[in-house]
Amino acid sequence: MADEYELAELNEKLHYALAYNMPVRLTVWDDRFTEDLRGHIHYIYIDEITKEVRLKVADGSVERLRFEALVGVKLSTNCVDRVNSSIE
């Protein structure tokens, strides 16, 4: 589980990717294992109850992910490596 600072950083990256329609790689914690998912952020809704991120993957389906399960967000395009490293 990420601390408050790390959650704020993940949230910032998610919103950046959503605003600029950038592909991302999300690392998700699932029952003692991590899984990498790639796609575009389709929707972010973080409140006291829902706290979910929706990721549109290559086949067009949408994955619903709990925000608390995210352990990493990486912007995937090469043209933003400089921006990504300043965000990380």
OpenMM code with the backbone's topology and positions (N, CA, C; nanometers):
from openmm import Vec3, app, unit

residues = "MET ALA ASP GLU TYR GLU LEU ALA GLU LEU ASN GLU LYS LEU HIS TYR ALA LEU ALA TYR ASN MET PRO VAL ARG LEU THR VAL TRP ASP ASP ARG PHE THR GLU ASP LEU ARG GLY HIS ILE HIS TYR ILE TYR ILE ASP GLU ILE THR LYS GLU VAL ARG LEU LYS VAL ALA ASP GLY SER VAL GLU ARG LEU ARG PHE GLU ALA LEU VAL GLY VAL LYS LEU SER THR ASN CYS VAL ASP ARG VAL ASN SER SER ILE GLU".split()
positions = [
    Vec3(0.0847, -0.1181, 0.0000),
    Vec3(0.0000, 0.0000, 0.0000),
    Vec3(0.0891, 0.1242, 0.0000),
    Vec3(0.0590, 0.2164, -0.0878),
    Vec3(0.1370, 0.3383, -0.1007),
    Vec3(0.1017, 0.4364, 0.0111),
    Vec3(0.2006, 0.5193, 0.0473),
    Vec3(0.1722, 0.6212, 0.1481),
    Vec3(0.1030, 0.7413, 0.0833),
    Vec3(0.0716, 0.8404, 0.1628),
    Vec3(-0.0054, 0.9562, 0.1154),
    Vec3(0.0676, 1.0319, 0.0038),
    Vec3(0.1988, 1.0481, 0.0170),
    Vec3(0.2782, 1.1169, -0.0845),
    Vec3(0.2766, 1.0396, -0.2165),
    Vec3(0.2968, 0.9090, -0.2092),
    Vec3(0.2981, 0.8255, -0.3299),
    Vec3(0.1614, 0.8251, -0.3985),
    Vec3(0.0534, 0.8223, -0.3203),
    Vec3(-0.0811, 0.8274, -0.3786),
    Vec3(-0.1042, 0.9600, -0.4511),
    Vec3(-0.0555, 1.0696, -0.3938),
    Vec3(-0.0693, 1.1997, -0.4591),
    Vec3(0.0089, 1.2021, -0.5897),
    Vec3(0.1273, 1.1415, -0.5909),
    Vec3(0.2089, 1.1344, -0.7115),
    Vec3(0.1417, 1.0498, -0.8203),
    Vec3(0.0859, 0.9349, -0.7817),
    Vec3(0.0127, 0.8501, -0.8769),
    Vec3(-0.1055, 0.9266, -0.9352),
    Vec3(-0.1789, 0.9965, -0.8496),
    Vec3(-0.2944, 1.0737, -0.8918),
    Vec3(-0.2545, 1.1810, -0.9936),
    Vec3(-0.1426, 1.2475, -0.9694),
    Vec3(-0.0937, 1.3513, -1.0610),
    Vec3(-0.0607, 1.2921, -1.1981),
    Vec3(0.0062, 1.1799, -1.1991),
    Vec3(0.0411, 1.1145, -1.3262),
    Vec3(-0.0833, 1.0689, -1.4016),
    Vec3(-0.1804, 1.0130, -1.3295),
    Vec3(-0.3046, 0.9684, -1.3934),
    Vec3(-0.3770, 1.0848, -1.4599),
    Vec3(-0.3887, 1.1954, -1.3886),
    Vec3(-0.4582, 1.3114, -1.4444),
    Vec3(-0.3821, 1.3715, -1.5630),
    Vec3(-0.2503, 1.3695, -1.5581),
    Vec3(-0.1696, 1.4175, -1.6700),
    Vec3(-0.1947, 1.3306, -1.7935),
    Vec3(-0.1926, 1.1991, -1.7739),
    Vec3(-0.2160, 1.1061, -1.8852),
    Vec3(-0.3563, 1.1228, -1.9422),
    Vec3(-0.4543, 1.1447, -1.8562),
    Vec3(-0.5918, 1.1653, -1.9021),
    Vec3(-0.6029, 1.2956, -1.9813),
    Vec3(-0.5435, 1.4030, -1.9301),
    Vec3(-0.5523, 1.5345, -1.9949),
    Vec3(-0.4896, 1.5350, -2.1336),
    Vec3(-0.3797, 1.4605, -2.1511),
    Vec3(-0.3073, 1.4608, -2.2784),
    Vec3(-0.3261, 1.3323, -2.3585),
    Vec3(-0.4205, 1.2483, -2.3164),
    Vec3(-0.4525, 1.1229, -2.3858),
    Vec3(-0.3269, 1.0404, -2.4141),
    Vec3(-0.2443, 1.0261, -2.3117),
    Vec3(-0.1182, 0.9545, -2.3253),
    Vec3(-0.1343, 0.8091, -2.2840),
    Vec3(-0.0698, 0.7181, -2.3560),
    Vec3(-0.0719, 0.5787, -2.3132),
    Vec3(0.0056, 0.5628, -2.1824),
    Vec3(-0.0409, 0.4712, -2.1001),
    Vec3(0.0228, 0.4479, -1.9707),
    Vec3(0.0434, 0.2986, -1.9471),
    Vec3(0.1326, 0.2709, -1.8534),
    Vec3(0.1475, 0.1346, -1.8012),
    Vec3(0.1190, 0.1448, -1.6516),
    Vec3(0.0135, 0.0765, -1.6092),
    Vec3(-0.0234, 0.0762, -1.4690),
    Vec3(0.0241, -0.0535, -1.4059),
    Vec3(0.0865, -0.0444, -1.2908),
    Vec3(0.1236, -0.1617, -1.2142),
    Vec3(0.0231, -0.1743, -1.1016),
    Vec3(-0.0436, -0.2897, -1.0960),
    Vec3(-0.1540, -0.3117, -1.0028),
    Vec3(-0.1197, -0.4282, -0.9103),
    Vec3(-0.1442, -0.4110, -0.7815),
    Vec3(-0.1245, -0.5158, -0.6808),
    Vec3(-0.2490, -0.6016, -0.6759),
    Vec3(-0.2319, -0.7319, -0.6923),
    Vec3(-0.3461, -0.8228, -0.6897),
    Vec3(-0.3069, -0.9521, -0.6199),
    Vec3(-0.3503, -0.9668, -0.4959),
    Vec3(-0.3312, -1.0905, -0.4206),
    Vec3(-0.1855, -1.1385, -0.4206),
    Vec3(-0.0963, -1.0579, -0.3657),
    Vec3(0.0461, -1.0866, -0.3495),
    Vec3(0.1278, -1.0813, -0.4781),
    Vec3(0.0691, -1.0416, -0.5891),
    Vec3(0.1402, -1.0320, -0.7157),
    Vec3(0.1122, -0.8965, -0.7789),
    Vec3(0.2023, -0.8529, -0.8654),
    Vec3(0.1756, -0.7315, -0.9421),
    Vec3(0.1486, -0.7695, -1.0869),
    Vec3(0.0690, -0.6874, -1.1511),
    Vec3(0.0335, -0.7087, -1.2915),
    Vec3(0.0463, -0.5751, -1.3620),
    Vec3(0.1051, -0.5748, -1.4815),
    Vec3(0.1160, -0.4536, -1.5619),
    Vec3(0.0041, -0.4517, -1.6647),
    Vec3(-0.0638, -0.3393, -1.6706),
    Vec3(-0.1695, -0.3182, -1.7694),
    Vec3(-0.1339, -0.1952, -1.8512),
    Vec3(-0.1542, -0.2036, -1.9811),
    Vec3(-0.1238, -0.0910, -2.0698),
    Vec3(-0.2515, -0.0443, -2.1390),
    Vec3(-0.2599, 0.0856, -2.1569),
    Vec3(-0.3751, 0.1424, -2.2245),
    Vec3(-0.3802, 0.2926, -2.2059),
    Vec3(-0.5004, 0.3472, -2.2188),
    Vec3(-0.5239, 0.4902, -2.1991),
    Vec3(-0.6207, 0.5082, -2.0831),
    Vec3(-0.5987, 0.6112, -2.0045),
    Vec3(-0.6893, 0.6400, -1.8946),
    Vec3(-0.8215, 0.6862, -1.9545),
    Vec3(-0.9267, 0.6163, -1.9213),
    Vec3(-1.0595, 0.6450, -1.9743),
    Vec3(-1.1391, 0.7327, -1.8772),
    Vec3(-1.1152, 0.7145, -1.7489),
    Vec3(-1.1972, 0.7800, -1.6481),
    Vec3(-1.1271, 0.7694, -1.5141),
    Vec3(-1.1321, 0.8766, -1.4360),
    Vec3(-1.0783, 0.8739, -1.2994),
    Vec3(-1.1869, 0.9280, -1.2084),
    Vec3(-1.2203, 0.8530, -1.1074),
    Vec3(-1.3166, 0.9013, -1.0095),
    Vec3(-1.2669, 0.8641, -0.8715),
    Vec3(-1.2253, 0.9646, -0.7981),
    Vec3(-1.1706, 0.9393, -0.6650),
    Vec3(-1.2532, 1.0171, -0.5643),
    Vec3(-1.3296, 0.9446, -0.4866),
    Vec3(-1.4017, 1.0033, -0.3744),
    Vec3(-1.3910, 0.9058, -0.2583),
    Vec3(-1.4596, 0.9324, -0.1513),
    Vec3(-1.4487, 0.8471, -0.0329),
    Vec3(-1.5028, 0.7059, -0.0552),
    Vec3(-1.5930, 0.6874, -0.1507),
    Vec3(-1.6552, 0.5570, -0.1710),
    Vec3(-1.5972, 0.4841, -0.2921),
    Vec3(-1.5984, 0.5478, -0.4076),
    Vec3(-1.5646, 0.4803, -0.5327),
    Vec3(-1.4159, 0.4561, -0.5492),
    Vec3(-1.3358, 0.5593, -0.5536),
    Vec3(-1.1911, 0.5511, -0.5700),
    Vec3(-1.1509, 0.4517, -0.6784),
    Vec3(-1.1898, 0.4813, -0.8028),
    Vec3(-1.1552, 0.3895, -0.9108),
    Vec3(-1.0976, 0.4617, -1.0309),
    Vec3(-1.0208, 0.3860, -1.1074),
    Vec3(-0.9624, 0.4317, -1.2323),
    Vec3(-1.0102, 0.3347, -1.3385),
    Vec3(-1.0479, 0.3875, -1.4534),
    Vec3(-1.0863, 0.3007, -1.5646),
    Vec3(-0.9833, 0.3160, -1.6747),
    Vec3(-0.9310, 0.2026, -1.7192),
    Vec3(-0.8267, 0.1987, -1.8201),
    Vec3(-0.8807, 0.1324, -1.9453),
    Vec3(-0.8735, 0.2035, -2.0577),
    Vec3(-0.9155, 0.1456, -2.1855),
    Vec3(-0.7955, 0.0742, -2.2460),
    Vec3(-0.8075, -0.0574, -2.2636),
    Vec3(-0.6968, -0.1383, -2.3139),
    Vec3(-0.7078, -0.1572, -2.4651),
    Vec3(-0.6066, -0.2200, -2.5239),
    Vec3(-0.5939, -0.2312, -2.6696),
    Vec3(-0.7150, -0.2920, -2.7386),
    Vec3(-0.7797, -0.3900, -2.6769),
    Vec3(-0.8937, -0.4532, -2.7433),
    Vec3(-1.0227, -0.3710, -2.7319),
    Vec3(-1.0137, -0.2531, -2.6693),
    Vec3(-1.1298, -0.1648, -2.6580),
    Vec3(-1.2094, -0.1823, -2.5304),
    Vec3(-1.1794, -0.2862, -2.4543),
    Vec3(-1.2513, -0.3060, -2.3287),
    Vec3(-1.1978, -0.2096, -2.2224),
    Vec3(-1.2749, -0.1931, -2.1178),
    Vec3(-1.2377, -0.1013, -2.0103),
    Vec3(-1.2190, -0.1802, -1.8811),
    Vec3(-1.1013, -0.1674, -1.8214),
    Vec3(-1.0699, -0.2324, -1.6943),
    Vec3(-1.1017, -0.1345, -1.5813),
    Vec3(-1.1753, -0.1789, -1.4810),
    Vec3(-1.2025, -0.0975, -1.3629),
    Vec3(-1.1038, -0.1384, -1.2543),
    Vec3(-1.0293, -0.0407, -1.2040),
    Vec3(-0.9249, -0.0680, -1.1068),
    Vec3(-0.9467, 0.0156, -0.9814),
    Vec3(-0.9243, -0.0452, -0.8659),
    Vec3(-0.9290, 0.0305, -0.7407),
    Vec3(-0.8035, 0.1173, -0.7324),
    Vec3(-0.8208, 0.2432, -0.6994),
    Vec3(-0.7071, 0.3338, -0.6894),
    Vec3(-0.6047, 0.2817, -0.5885),
    Vec3(-0.6508, 0.2232, -0.4787),
    Vec3(-0.5605, 0.1725, -0.3750),
    Vec3(-0.4746, 0.0561, -0.4238),
    Vec3(-0.5171, -0.0121, -0.5299),
    Vec3(-0.4415, -0.1260, -0.5828),
    Vec3(-0.3259, -0.0816, -0.6729),
    Vec3(-0.3249, 0.0449, -0.7138),
    Vec3(-0.2177, 0.0939, -0.8010),
    Vec3(-0.0887, 0.1087, -0.7221),
    Vec3(0.0183, 0.0534, -0.7765),
    Vec3(0.1489, 0.0700, -0.7140),
    Vec3(0.2466, 0.1420, -0.8066),
    Vec3(0.2051, 0.1663, -0.9311),
    Vec3(0.2906, 0.2396, -1.0235),
    Vec3(0.2159, 0.2885, -1.1450),
    Vec3(0.2568, 0.4055, -1.1947),
    Vec3(0.2025, 0.4628, -1.3176),
    Vec3(0.3211, 0.5117, -1.3981),
    Vec3(0.3303, 0.4664, -1.5210),
    Vec3(0.4389, 0.5093, -1.6095),
    Vec3(0.3780, 0.5602, -1.7386),
    Vec3(0.4133, 0.6829, -1.7756),
    Vec3(0.3710, 0.7365, -1.9041),
    Vec3(0.4508, 0.6641, -2.0109),
    Vec3(0.3860, 0.6205, -2.1180),
    Vec3(0.4485, 0.5254, -2.2100),
    Vec3(0.5091, 0.5822, -2.3368),
    Vec3(0.4870, 0.7074, -2.3690),
    Vec3(0.5410, 0.7563, -2.4960),
    Vec3(0.6817, 0.8093, -2.4786),
    Vec3(0.7658, 0.7832, -2.5770),
    Vec3(0.9053, 0.8258, -2.5722),
    Vec3(0.9201, 0.9765, -2.5734),
    Vec3(0.8277, 1.0458, -2.6385),
    Vec3(0.8406, 1.1902, -2.6509),
    Vec3(0.8210, 1.2619, -2.5174),
    Vec3(0.7759, 1.1917, -2.4147),
    Vec3(0.7567, 1.2579, -2.2856),
    Vec3(0.8520, 1.2064, -2.1792),
    Vec3(0.9607, 1.1411, -2.2193),
    Vec3(1.0542, 1.0889, -2.1194),
    Vec3(1.1053, 1.1990, -2.0274),
    Vec3(1.1319, 1.3158, -2.0825),
    Vec3(1.1800, 1.4243, -1.9983),
    Vec3(1.0727, 1.4692, -1.9012),
    Vec3(0.9492, 1.4803, -1.9475),
    Vec3(0.8379, 1.5183, -1.8601),
    Vec3(0.8145, 1.4083, -1.7579),
    Vec3(0.8170, 1.2828, -1.8020),
    Vec3(0.7925, 1.1699, -1.7126),
    Vec3(0.8975, 1.1656, -1.6020),
    Vec3(1.0241, 1.1860, -1.6354),
    Vec3(1.1262, 1.1788, -1.5323),
    Vec3(1.1125, 1.2928, -1.4332),
    Vec3(1.0600, 1.4073, -1.4772),
    Vec3(1.0394, 1.5159, -1.3822),
    Vec3(0.9182, 1.4898, -1.2934),
    Vec3(0.8236, 1.4106, -1.3401),
    Vec3(0.7055, 1.3758, -1.2598),
    Vec3(0.7388, 1.2635, -1.1631),
    Vec3(0.8233, 1.1676, -1.2038),
    Vec3(0.8546, 1.0519, -1.1206),
    Vec3(0.9303, 1.0873, -0.9974),
] * unit.nanometer
topology = app.Topology()
chain = topology.addChain("A")
for resn in residues:
    res = topology.addResidue(resn, chain)
    for name in ("N", "CA", "C"):
        topology.addAtom(name, app.Element.getBySymbol(name[0]), res)
